[in-house]
C-alpha cells in the first residue's frame, strides 16, 4: 500500500489551481493582501433652505413655501419674541430661531 489509502484505492487527483501553493522557493507562507472593506458612500441630503428650517422649528408643515399659515406663524413668533411682526423671515427672525 505505497500510494494507496487505507481502502486500497489510489488517491484522487488534486486540482493544482485550487490549492494555495507558495510561489517562492524556500518560503513557507504566501502573502495575501487583506480584503478591502468597502463602505457605501453617504448620499448627501439636499441642504434645507432657511424657510424650510424655520418651518420645522416653528412646527408648521415643511413645504419650503411661504404660505399664509407660515406667515402667520412667523408673525406670532416675532410678536412673542419682541420682534417687528412683519411675517417675513428677516435676519432678526432667523437669529431668534437659531438659523
MARBAGU-924067 format. One record per residue: residue number from 0; x, y, z of N, C-alpha, C, O in turn. Coordinates in Angstrom, 2 decimals, padded with zeros to 5 digits. Atoms other than C-alpha are relative to their C-alpha. Example, Ala and Ser with C-alpha at 12.3 -4.5 7.8 and 13.67 -1.06 7.14 Angstrom:
! residues 2
<atom resi="0" n_X="000.89" n_Y="-001.19" n_Z="000.00" ca_X="012.30" ca_Y="-004.50" ca_Z="007.80" c_X="000.90" c_Y="001.20" c_Z="000.00" o_X="001.94" o_Y="001.18" o_Z="000.66"/>
<atom resi="1" n_X="-000.82" n_Y="-001.19" n_Z="-000.06" ca_X="013.67" ca_Y="-001.06" ca_Z="007.14" c_X="-000.77" c_Y="001.09" c_Z="000.73" o_X="-000.26" o_Y="002.20" o_Z="000.90"/>
This chain:
! residues 99
<atom resi="0" n_X="000.83" n_Y="-001.18" n_Z="000.00" ca_X="000.00" ca_Y="000.00" ca_Z="000.00" c_X="000.87" c_Y="001.24" c_Z="000.00" o_X="000.85" o_Y="002.01" o_Z="000.96"/>
<atom resi="1" n_X="-000.90" n_Y="-001.13" n_Z="000.02" ca_X="002.53" ca_Y="002.58" ca_Z="-001.05" c_X="-000.71" c_Y="001.32" c_Z="-000.27" o_X="-000.61" o_Y="002.24" o_Z="000.54"/>
<atom resi="2" n_X="000.68" n_Y="-001.25" n_Z="000.29" ca_X="000.41" ca_Y="005.29" ca_Z="-002.74" c_X="-001.50" c_Y="-000.14" c_Z="000.18" o_X="-002.24" o_Y="000.78" o_Z="-000.15"/>
<atom resi="3" n_X="001.42" n_Y="000.22" n_Z="-000.20" ca_X="-002.97" ca_Y="003.85" ca_Z="-001.86" c_X="-000.40" c_Y="000.38" c_Z="001.41" o_X="000.41" o_Y="000.30" o_Z="002.34"/>
<atom resi="4" n_X="000.46" n_Y="-000.30" n_Z="-001.35" ca_X="-005.09" ca_Y="004.95" ca_Z="001.06" c_X="-000.43" c_Y="-001.29" c_Z="000.69" o_X="-000.19" o_Y="-002.37" o_Z="000.16"/>
<atom resi="5" n_X="000.35" n_Y="001.17" n_Z="-000.79" ca_X="-006.49" ca_Y="002.59" ca_Z="003.68" c_X="-000.97" c_Y="-000.92" c_Z="-000.70" o_X="-001.02" o_Y="-002.11" o_Z="-000.39"/>
<atom resi="6" n_X="000.98" n_Y="000.83" n_Z="000.68" ca_X="-009.23" ca_Y="001.36" ca_Z="001.35" c_X="000.63" c_Y="-000.77" c_Z="-001.14" o_X="-000.02" o_Y="-001.63" o_Z="-001.74"/>
<atom resi="7" n_X="-000.67" n_Y="000.67" n_Z="001.09" ca_X="-006.69" ca_Y="000.21" ca_Z="-001.20" c_X="-000.19" c_Y="000.72" c_Z="-001.32" o_X="000.31" o_Y="000.25" o_Z="-002.34"/>
<atom resi="8" n_X="000.21" n_Y="-000.76" n_Z="001.23" ca_X="-007.77" ca_Y="002.82" ca_Z="-003.76" c_X="001.09" c_Y="001.05" c_Z="-000.14" o_X="001.64" o_Y="001.53" o_Z="000.86"/>
<atom resi="9" n_X="-000.99" n_Y="-001.05" n_Z="000.26" ca_X="-005.38" ca_Y="005.26" ca_Z="-005.38" c_X="-000.62" c_Y="001.35" c_Z="000.38" o_X="-001.82" o_Y="001.54" o_Z="000.22"/>
<atom resi="10" n_X="000.52" n_Y="-001.31" n_Z="-000.36" ca_X="-005.71" ca_Y="008.87" ca_Z="-004.13" c_X="-000.51" c_Y="000.74" c_Z="-001.24" o_X="000.00" o_Y="000.56" o_Z="-002.35"/>
<atom resi="11" n_X="000.55" n_Y="-000.76" n_Z="001.11" ca_X="-007.79" ca_Y="011.21" ca_Z="-006.26" c_X="000.96" c_Y="001.11" c_Z="-000.38" o_X="001.73" o_Y="001.62" o_Z="000.44"/>
<atom resi="12" n_X="-000.85" n_Y="-001.09" n_Z="000.49" ca_X="-006.04" ca_Y="013.77" ca_Z="-008.40" c_X="-000.47" c_Y="001.31" c_Z="000.62" o_X="-001.67" o_Y="001.52" o_Z="000.81"/>
<atom resi="13" n_X="000.30" n_Y="-001.29" n_Z="-000.61" ca_X="-005.88" ca_Y="017.25" ca_Z="-006.88" c_X="000.21" c_Y="001.08" c_Z="-001.04" o_X="001.23" o_Y="001.10" o_Z="-001.74"/>
<atom resi="14" n_X="-000.10" n_Y="-001.11" n_Z="000.93" ca_X="-006.54" ca_Y="020.35" ca_Z="-008.95" c_X="001.04" c_Y="000.97" c_Z="000.55" o_X="000.84" o_Y="001.54" o_Z="001.63"/>
<atom resi="15" n_X="-001.09" n_Y="-000.84" n_Z="-000.47" ca_X="-003.31" ca_Y="022.36" ca_Z="-008.64" c_X="-000.41" c_Y="001.46" c_Z="000.15" o_X="000.14" o_Y="002.16" o_Z="001.00"/>
<atom resi="16" n_X="000.43" n_Y="-001.39" n_Z="-000.10" ca_X="-005.10" ca_Y="025.68" ca_Z="-009.18" c_X="-000.85" c_Y="000.24" c_Z="001.23" o_X="-000.95" o_Y="001.38" o_Z="001.69"/>
<atom resi="17" n_X="000.85" n_Y="-000.15" n_Z="-001.17" ca_X="-007.41" ca_Y="025.04" ca_Z="-006.24" c_X="000.80" c_Y="-000.01" c_Z="001.29" o_X="000.26" o_Y="000.32" o_Z="002.35"/>
<atom resi="18" n_X="-000.83" n_Y="000.09" n_Z="-001.19" ca_X="-004.51" ca_Y="024.57" ca_Z="-003.82" c_X="000.88" c_Y="001.24" c_Z="000.07" o_X="001.47" o_Y="001.64" o_Z="-000.93"/>
<atom resi="19" n_X="-000.83" n_Y="-001.18" n_Z="-000.20" ca_X="-002.71" ca_Y="027.60" ca_Z="-002.36" c_X="001.42" c_Y="-000.45" c_Z="000.24" o_X="001.77" o_Y="-000.84" o_Z="001.35"/>
<atom resi="20" n_X="-001.38" n_Y="000.47" n_Z="-000.07" ca_X="000.91" ca_Y="026.73" ca_Z="-003.07" c_X="000.92" c_Y="001.21" c_Z="-000.07" o_X="000.72" o_Y="002.08" o_Z="-000.91"/>
<atom resi="21" n_X="-000.92" n_Y="-001.14" n_Z="000.04" ca_X="003.74" ca_Y="029.16" ca_Z="-002.32" c_X="000.73" c_Y="000.06" c_Z="-001.33" o_X="001.14" o_Y="-000.97" o_Z="-001.88"/>
<atom resi="22" n_X="-000.69" n_Y="-000.20" n_Z="001.27" ca_X="005.33" ca_Y="030.63" ca_Z="-005.44" c_X="001.51" c_Y="000.15" c_Z="000.18" o_X="002.26" o_Y="-000.08" o_Z="-000.77"/>
<atom resi="23" n_X="-001.41" n_Y="-000.27" n_Z="-000.24" ca_X="008.69" ca_Y="031.42" ca_Z="-003.84" c_X="000.64" c_Y="-001.22" c_Z="000.63" o_X="000.10" o_Y="-001.80" o_Z="001.58"/>
<atom resi="24" n_X="-000.69" n_Y="001.16" n_Z="-000.57" ca_X="011.18" ca_Y="028.66" ca_Z="-003.18" c_X="000.51" c_Y="000.34" c_Z="001.40" o_X="000.99" o_Y="001.44" o_Z="001.65"/>
<atom resi="25" n_X="-000.49" n_Y="-000.18" n_Z="-001.36" ca_X="012.06" ca_Y="028.24" ca_Z="000.48" c_X="-000.95" c_Y="000.81" c_Z="000.87" o_X="-000.65" o_Y="001.04" o_Z="002.05"/>
<atom resi="26" n_X="000.95" n_Y="-000.77" n_Z="-000.79" ca_X="009.06" ca_Y="030.24" ca_Z="001.61" c_X="-001.14" c_Y="-000.92" c_Z="000.42" o_X="-001.70" o_Y="-001.64" o_Z="-000.39"/>
<atom resi="27" n_X="001.07" n_Y="000.84" n_Z="-000.50" ca_X="006.51" ca_Y="028.53" ca_Z="003.81" c_X="-001.37" c_Y="000.69" c_Z="-000.07" o_X="-002.41" o_Y="000.04" o_Z="000.00"/>
<atom resi="28" n_X="001.27" n_Y="-000.73" n_Z="-000.01" ca_X="003.89" ca_Y="031.26" ca_Z="003.60" c_X="-000.14" c_Y="000.83" c_Z="-001.27" o_X="000.84" o_Y="001.19" o_Z="-001.93"/>
<atom resi="29" n_X="000.30" n_Y="-000.85" n_Z="001.14" ca_X="002.22" ca_Y="033.22" ca_Z="000.87" c_X="-000.67" c_Y="001.25" c_Z="000.54" o_X="-001.64" o_Y="001.17" o_Z="001.29"/>
<atom resi="30" n_X="000.61" n_Y="-001.24" n_Z="-000.46" ca_X="001.49" ca_Y="036.86" ca_Z="001.49" c_X="-001.24" c_Y="000.29" c_Z="-000.83" o_X="-001.22" o_Y="000.22" o_Z="-002.06"/>
<atom resi="31" n_X="001.22" n_Y="-000.38" n_Z="000.70" ca_X="-002.03" ca_Y="037.83" ca_Z="000.65" c_X="-000.40" c_Y="001.39" c_Z="000.46" o_X="-000.14" o_Y="001.78" o_Z="001.60"/>
<atom resi="32" n_X="000.45" n_Y="-001.35" n_Z="-000.34" ca_X="-003.49" ca_Y="041.29" ca_Z="000.56" c_X="-001.27" c_Y="-000.12" c_Z="000.82" o_X="-002.14" o_Y="-000.94" o_Z="000.52"/>
<atom resi="33" n_X="001.24" n_Y="000.04" n_Z="-000.77" ca_X="-006.12" ca_Y="041.96" ca_Z="003.18" c_X="-001.17" c_Y="000.46" c_Z="-000.86" o_X="-001.02" o_Y="001.31" o_Z="-001.74"/>
<atom resi="34" n_X="001.19" n_Y="-000.39" n_Z="000.76" ca_X="-009.63" ca_Y="042.24" ca_Z="001.84" c_X="-000.33" c_Y="001.45" c_Z="000.30" o_X="-000.28" o_Y="001.89" o_Z="001.45"/>
<atom resi="35" n_X="000.40" n_Y="-001.39" n_Z="-000.19" ca_X="-010.69" ca_Y="045.80" ca_Z="001.28" c_X="-001.44" c_Y="000.04" c_Z="000.47" o_X="-002.32" o_Y="-000.59" o_Z="-000.11"/>
<atom resi="36" n_X="001.36" n_Y="-000.18" n_Z="-000.47" ca_X="-013.70" ca_Y="046.78" ca_Z="003.26" c_X="-000.57" c_Y="001.20" c_Z="-000.75" o_X="-000.06" o_Y="002.31" o_Z="-000.67"/>
<atom resi="37" n_X="000.59" n_Y="-001.08" n_Z="000.77" ca_X="-015.91" ca_Y="048.81" ca_Z="001.04" c_X="-001.16" c_Y="000.60" c_Z="000.78" o_X="-002.01" o_Y="-000.11" o_Z="001.33"/>
<atom resi="38" n_X="001.08" n_Y="-000.71" n_Z="-000.66" ca_X="-018.16" ca_Y="051.41" ca_Z="002.53" c_X="-000.90" c_Y="000.61" c_Z="-001.05" o_X="-000.45" o_Y="001.05" o_Z="-002.11"/>
<atom resi="39" n_X="000.92" n_Y="-000.69" n_Z="000.89" ca_X="-021.22" ca_Y="052.74" ca_Z="000.91" c_X="000.18" c_Y="001.49" c_Z="000.26" o_X="000.22" o_Y="001.94" o_Z="001.41"/>
<atom resi="40" n_X="-000.14" n_Y="-001.44" n_Z="-000.17" ca_X="-020.80" ca_Y="056.41" ca_Z="000.26" c_X="-001.32" c_Y="000.57" c_Z="000.48" o_X="-002.40" o_Y="000.22" o_Z="-000.01"/>
<atom resi="41" n_X="001.20" n_Y="-000.65" n_Z="-000.51" ca_X="-023.20" ca_Y="058.51" ca_Z="002.22" c_X="-000.56" c_Y="000.92" c_Z="-001.07" o_X="000.16" o_Y="001.71" o_Z="-001.68"/>
<atom resi="42" n_X="000.62" n_Y="-000.89" n_Z="000.97" ca_X="-025.65" ca_Y="060.20" ca_Z="-000.01" c_X="-000.29" c_Y="001.32" c_Z="000.71" o_X="-000.84" o_Y="001.35" o_Z="001.81"/>
<atom resi="43" n_X="000.21" n_Y="-001.31" n_Z="-000.60" ca_X="-025.76" ca_Y="063.89" ca_Z="000.65" c_X="-001.46" c_Y="000.40" c_Z="-000.14" o_X="-002.06" o_Y="000.30" o_Z="-001.21"/>
<atom resi="44" n_X="001.36" n_Y="-000.50" n_Z="000.04" ca_X="-029.12" ca_Y="065.23" ca_Z="001.57" c_X="000.06" c_Y="001.44" c_Z="-000.49" o_X="000.99" o_Y="002.18" o_Z="-000.16"/>
<atom resi="45" n_X="-000.02" n_Y="-001.38" n_Z="000.46" ca_X="-030.01" ca_Y="068.42" ca_Z="-000.17" c_X="-000.13" c_Y="000.95" c_Z="001.18" o_X="-000.87" o_Y="000.68" o_Z="002.13"/>
<atom resi="46" n_X="000.04" n_Y="-000.98" n_Z="-001.08" ca_X="-029.48" ca_Y="071.45" ca_Z="002.03" c_X="-001.39" c_Y="000.62" c_Z="000.09" o_X="-002.00" o_Y="000.97" o_Z="-000.92"/>
<atom resi="47" n_X="001.30" n_Y="-000.62" n_Z="-000.20" ca_X="-032.65" ca_Y="072.82" ca_Z="003.53" c_X="000.16" c_Y="001.52" c_Z="-000.09" o_X="001.17" o_Y="002.07" o_Z="000.35"/>
<atom resi="48" n_X="-000.02" n_Y="-001.46" n_Z="000.05" ca_X="-033.45" ca_Y="076.43" ca_Z="002.84" c_X="-000.30" c_Y="000.54" c_Z="001.39" o_X="-000.77" o_Y="-000.19" o_Z="002.26"/>
<atom resi="49" n_X="000.31" n_Y="-000.62" n_Z="-001.29" ca_X="-033.77" ca_Y="078.86" ca_Z="005.71" c_X="-001.50" c_Y="-000.06" c_Z="000.29" o_X="-001.91" o_Y="-000.25" o_Z="001.43"/>
<atom resi="50" n_X="001.45" n_Y="000.06" n_Z="-000.19" ca_X="-037.51" ca_Y="078.90" ca_Z="005.15" c_X="-000.43" c_Y="-001.38" c_Z="000.49" o_X="-001.23" o_Y="-001.50" o_Z="001.42"/>
<atom resi="51" n_X="000.35" n_Y="001.37" n_Z="-000.41" ca_X="-037.75" ca_Y="075.11" ca_Z="005.44" c_X="000.46" c_Y="-000.26" c_Z="001.44" o_X="-000.25" o_Y="-000.90" o_Z="002.21"/>
<atom resi="52" n_X="-000.47" n_Y="000.16" n_Z="-001.38" ca_X="-035.63" ca_Y="075.18" ca_Z="008.62" c_X="-000.92" c_Y="000.74" c_Z="000.97" o_X="-001.26" o_Y="000.22" o_Z="002.04"/>
<atom resi="53" n_X="000.89" n_Y="-000.78" n_Z="-000.86" ca_X="-037.83" ca_Y="077.91" ca_Z="010.07" c_X="-001.33" c_Y="-000.71" c_Z="000.17" o_X="-001.87" o_Y="-000.77" o_Z="001.27"/>
<atom resi="54" n_X="001.27" n_Y="000.73" n_Z="-000.10" ca_X="-040.96" ca_Y="075.93" ca_Z="009.24" c_X="000.13" c_Y="-001.16" c_Z="000.97" o_X="-000.77" o_Y="-001.41" o_Z="001.77"/>
<atom resi="55" n_X="-000.21" n_Y="001.12" n_Z="-000.91" ca_X="-039.51" ca_Y="072.93" ca_Z="011.04" c_X="000.08" c_Y="000.44" c_Z="001.44" o_X="-000.50" o_Y="-000.20" o_Z="002.32"/>
<atom resi="56" n_X="-000.14" n_Y="-000.49" n_Z="-001.37" ca_X="-038.58" ca_Y="074.95" ca_Z="014.11" c_X="-001.30" c_Y="000.60" c_Z="000.54" o_X="-001.56" o_Y="000.56" o_Z="001.74"/>
<atom resi="57" n_X="001.26" n_Y="-000.60" n_Z="-000.43" ca_X="-041.96" ca_Y="076.69" ca_Z="014.18" c_X="-001.14" c_Y="-001.01" c_Z="000.08" o_X="-002.22" o_Y="-000.70" o_Z="000.58"/>
<atom resi="58" n_X="001.00" n_Y="001.05" n_Z="-000.12" ca_X="-043.86" ca_Y="073.42" ca_Z="013.90" c_X="-001.08" c_Y="000.01" c_Z="-001.07" o_X="-002.16" o_Y="-000.54" o_Z="-000.87"/>
<atom resi="59" n_X="000.95" n_Y="000.05" n_Z="001.10" ca_X="-045.62" ca_Y="074.01" ca_Z="010.59" c_X="000.52" c_Y="-000.97" c_Z="-001.05" o_X="001.69" o_Y="-001.35" o_Z="-001.01"/>
<atom resi="60" n_X="-000.41" n_Y="000.95" n_Z="001.05" ca_X="-045.54" ca_Y="071.70" ca_Z="007.57" c_X="001.16" c_Y="000.58" c_Z="-000.80" o_X="001.11" o_Y="001.73" o_Z="-001.25"/>
<atom resi="61" n_X="-001.18" n_Y="-000.45" n_Z="000.74" ca_X="-042.15" ca_Y="071.93" ca_Z="005.86" c_X="-000.28" c_Y="-000.17" c_Z="-001.49" o_X="-000.12" o_Y="-001.24" o_Z="-002.06"/>
<atom resi="62" n_X="000.32" n_Y="000.01" n_Z="001.43" ca_X="-043.18" ca_Y="072.85" ca_Z="002.33" c_X="000.96" c_Y="000.87" c_Z="-000.79" o_X="000.97" o_Y="000.81" o_Z="-002.02"/>
<atom resi="63" n_X="-000.93" n_Y="-000.93" n_Z="000.63" ca_X="-040.50" ca_Y="075.45" ca_Z="001.60" c_X="-000.75" c_Y="001.04" c_Z="-000.83" o_X="-000.22" o_Y="001.58" o_Z="-001.80"/>
<atom resi="64" n_X="000.83" n_Y="-001.02" n_Z="000.65" ca_X="-043.31" ca_Y="077.77" ca_Z="000.52" c_X="-000.49" c_Y="000.94" c_Z="001.09" o_X="-000.99" o_Y="000.50" o_Z="002.13"/>
<atom resi="65" n_X="000.45" n_Y="-000.99" n_Z="-000.98" ca_X="-044.09" ca_Y="081.00" ca_Z="002.37" c_X="-001.50" c_Y="000.22" c_Z="-000.18" o_X="-001.94" o_Y="001.22" o_Z="-000.74"/>
<atom resi="66" n_X="001.46" n_Y="-000.07" n_Z="000.13" ca_X="-047.82" ca_Y="080.33" ca_Z="002.55" c_X="-000.60" c_Y="000.78" c_Z="001.18" o_X="000.12" o_Y="001.23" o_Z="002.07"/>
<atom resi="67" n_X="000.70" n_Y="-000.80" n_Z="-001.02" ca_X="-050.42" ca_Y="082.06" ca_Z="004.73" c_X="000.27" c_Y="-000.53" c_Z="001.41" o_X="000.55" o_Y="000.25" o_Z="002.32"/>
<atom resi="68" n_X="-000.21" n_Y="000.59" n_Z="-001.33" ca_X="-050.04" ca_Y="079.64" ca_Z="007.66" c_X="001.41" c_Y="000.27" c_Z="000.50" o_X="001.61" o_Y="000.59" o_Z="001.67"/>
<atom resi="69" n_X="-001.39" n_Y="-000.26" n_Z="-000.40" ca_X="-046.26" ca_Y="080.05" ca_Z="007.67" c_X="000.18" c_Y="001.47" c_Z="000.38" o_X="000.83" o_Y="001.77" o_Z="001.38"/>
<atom resi="70" n_X="-000.11" n_Y="-001.43" n_Z="-000.31" ca_X="-046.53" ca_Y="083.86" ca_Z="007.57" c_X="-000.62" c_Y="000.31" c_Z="001.36" o_X="-000.04" o_Y="001.06" o_Z="002.15"/>
<atom resi="71" n_X="000.67" n_Y="-000.26" n_Z="-001.27" ca_X="-048.99" ca_Y="083.87" ca_Z="010.46" c_X="000.81" c_Y="-000.57" c_Z="001.17" o_X="000.88" o_Y="000.04" o_Z="002.24"/>
<atom resi="72" n_X="-000.82" n_Y="000.62" n_Z="-001.05" ca_X="-046.77" ca_Y="081.53" ca_Z="012.49" c_X="001.26" c_Y="000.82" c_Z="000.24" o_X="001.68" o_Y="001.00" o_Z="001.39"/>
<atom resi="73" n_X="-001.18" n_Y="-000.86" n_Z="-000.15" ca_X="-043.73" ca_Y="083.72" ca_Z="011.81" c_X="-000.38" c_Y="001.27" c_Z="000.75" o_X="000.34" o_Y="001.70" o_Z="001.65"/>
<atom resi="74" n_X="000.47" n_Y="-001.22" n_Z="-000.69" ca_X="-045.70" ca_Y="086.82" ca_Z="012.87" c_X="-000.19" c_Y="-000.26" c_Z="001.50" o_X="000.23" o_Y="000.54" o_Z="002.33"/>
<atom resi="75" n_X="000.22" n_Y="000.34" n_Z="-001.40" ca_X="-046.74" ca_Y="085.11" ca_Z="016.09" c_X="001.34" c_Y="-000.17" c_Z="000.73" o_X="001.51" o_Y="000.33" o_Z="001.84"/>
<atom resi="76" n_X="-001.33" n_Y="000.19" n_Z="-000.59" ca_X="-043.14" ca_Y="084.06" ca_Z="016.79" c_X="000.67" c_Y="001.36" c_Z="000.21" o_X="001.28" o_Y="001.60" o_Z="001.26"/>
<atom resi="77" n_X="-000.62" n_Y="-001.32" n_Z="-000.09" ca_X="-041.95" ca_Y="087.62" ca_Z="016.11" c_X="-000.63" c_Y="000.79" c_Z="001.15" o_X="000.08" o_Y="001.44" o_Z="001.92"/>
<atom resi="78" n_X="000.72" n_Y="-000.73" n_Z="-001.05" ca_X="-044.60" ca_Y="089.10" ca_Z="018.43" c_X="000.44" c_Y="-000.50" c_Z="001.38" o_X="000.75" o_Y="000.30" o_Z="002.27"/>
<atom resi="79" n_X="-000.36" n_Y="000.61" n_Z="-001.29" ca_X="-043.78" ca_Y="086.68" ca_Z="021.27" c_X="001.45" c_Y="000.33" c_Z="000.38" o_X="001.77" o_Y="000.44" o_Z="001.57"/>
<atom resi="80" n_X="-001.42" n_Y="-000.23" n_Z="-000.26" ca_X="-040.04" ca_Y="087.38" ca_Z="020.92" c_X="000.41" c_Y="001.47" c_Z="-000.11" o_X="001.60" o_Y="001.78" o_Z="-000.17"/>
<atom resi="81" n_X="-000.30" n_Y="-001.43" n_Z="-000.02" ca_X="-040.31" ca_Y="091.18" ca_Z="020.81" c_X="000.57" c_Y="000.54" c_Z="-001.31" o_X="001.27" o_Y="001.55" o_Z="-001.32"/>
<atom resi="82" n_X="-000.48" n_Y="-000.46" n_Z="001.31" ca_X="-039.56" ca_Y="091.50" ca_Z="017.09" c_X="-001.14" c_Y="000.68" c_Z="-000.73" o_X="-002.31" o_Y="000.55" o_Z="-000.35"/>
<atom resi="83" n_X="001.01" n_Y="-000.64" n_Z="000.83" ca_X="-041.38" ca_Y="093.54" ca_Z="014.48" c_X="-000.80" c_Y="-001.10" c_Z="-000.72" o_X="-000.23" o_Y="-001.84" o_Z="-001.52"/>
<atom resi="84" n_X="000.80" n_Y="001.09" n_Z="000.58" ca_X="-044.29" ca_Y="091.24" ca_Z="013.45" c_X="-000.36" c_Y="000.27" c_Z="-001.48" o_X="-001.48" o_Y="000.67" o_Z="-001.79"/>
<atom resi="85" n_X="000.22" n_Y="-000.26" n_Z="001.42" ca_X="-043.91" ca_Y="091.54" ca_Z="009.67" c_X="-000.29" c_Y="-001.27" c_Z="-000.81" o_X="-000.66" o_Y="-001.18" o_Z="-001.98"/>
<atom resi="86" n_X="000.28" n_Y="001.25" n_Z="000.69" ca_X="-044.33" ca_Y="087.85" ca_Z="008.76" c_X="001.09" c_Y="-000.43" c_Z="-000.99" o_X="000.93" o_Y="-001.41" o_Z="-001.71"/>
<atom resi="87" n_X="-001.11" n_Y="000.36" n_Z="000.90" ca_X="-041.04" ca_Y="087.81" ca_Z="006.86" c_X="001.10" c_Y="-000.68" c_Z="000.79" o_X="001.22" o_Y="-000.50" o_Z="002.01"/>
<atom resi="88" n_X="-001.10" n_Y="000.70" n_Z="-000.63" ca_X="-038.04" ca_Y="085.66" ca_Z="007.60" c_X="001.25" c_Y="000.88" c_Z="-000.12" o_X="002.17" o_Y="000.57" o_Z="-000.88"/>
<atom resi="89" n_X="-001.11" n_Y="-000.94" n_Z="000.06" ca_X="-035.66" ca_Y="088.56" ca_Z="008.18" c_X="001.15" c_Y="-000.48" c_Z="000.90" o_X="001.06" o_Y="-001.53" o_Z="001.55"/>
<atom resi="90" n_X="-001.20" n_Y="000.39" n_Z="-000.75" ca_X="-032.24" ca_Y="088.48" ca_Z="009.86" c_X="-000.29" c_Y="-000.18" c_Z="001.49" o_X="000.18" o_Y="-001.14" o_Z="002.10"/>
<atom resi="91" n_X="000.31" n_Y="000.09" n_Z="-001.43" ca_X="-033.63" ca_Y="089.13" ca_Z="013.37" c_X="-000.81" c_Y="-001.26" c_Z="000.30" o_X="-000.59" o_Y="-001.91" o_Z="001.32"/>
<atom resi="92" n_X="000.83" n_Y="001.19" n_Z="-000.20" ca_X="-036.19" ca_Y="086.35" ca_Z="012.98" c_X="000.84" c_Y="-001.26" c_Z="-000.15" o_X="000.70" o_Y="-002.20" o_Z="000.63"/>
<atom resi="93" n_X="-000.91" n_Y="001.14" n_Z="000.16" ca_X="-033.56" ca_Y="083.93" ca_Z="011.68" c_X="000.84" c_Y="-000.20" c_Z="001.25" o_X="001.00" o_Y="-001.32" o_Z="001.74"/>
<atom resi="94" n_X="-000.85" n_Y="000.08" n_Z="-001.18" ca_X="-031.32" ca_Y="084.76" ca_Z="014.62" c_X="-000.79" c_Y="-000.56" c_Z="001.20" o_X="-000.28" o_Y="-001.39" o_Z="001.95"/>
<atom resi="95" n_X="000.79" n_Y="000.47" n_Z="-001.13" ca_X="-034.16" ca_Y="084.20" ca_Z="017.12" c_X="-000.36" c_Y="-001.49" c_Z="-000.13" o_X="-000.60" o_Y="-002.17" o_Z="000.87"/>
<atom resi="96" n_X="000.27" n_Y="001.41" n_Z="000.24" ca_X="-034.82" ca_Y="080.80" ca_Z="015.51" c_X="001.26" c_Y="-000.86" c_Z="000.02" o_X="001.19" o_Y="-002.09" o_Z="000.00"/>
<atom resi="97" n_X="-001.27" n_Y="000.73" n_Z="000.01" ca_X="-031.14" ca_Y="079.87" ca_Z="015.55" c_X="000.37" c_Y="-000.53" c_Z="-001.37" o_X="001.01" o_Y="-001.58" o_Z="-001.50"/>
<atom resi="98" n_X="-000.30" n_Y="000.42" n_Z="001.37" ca_X="-030.88" ca_Y="079.66" ca_Z="011.78" c_X="001.12" c_Y="000.83" c_Z="-000.55" o_X="001.53" o_Y="000.64" o_Z="-001.70"/>
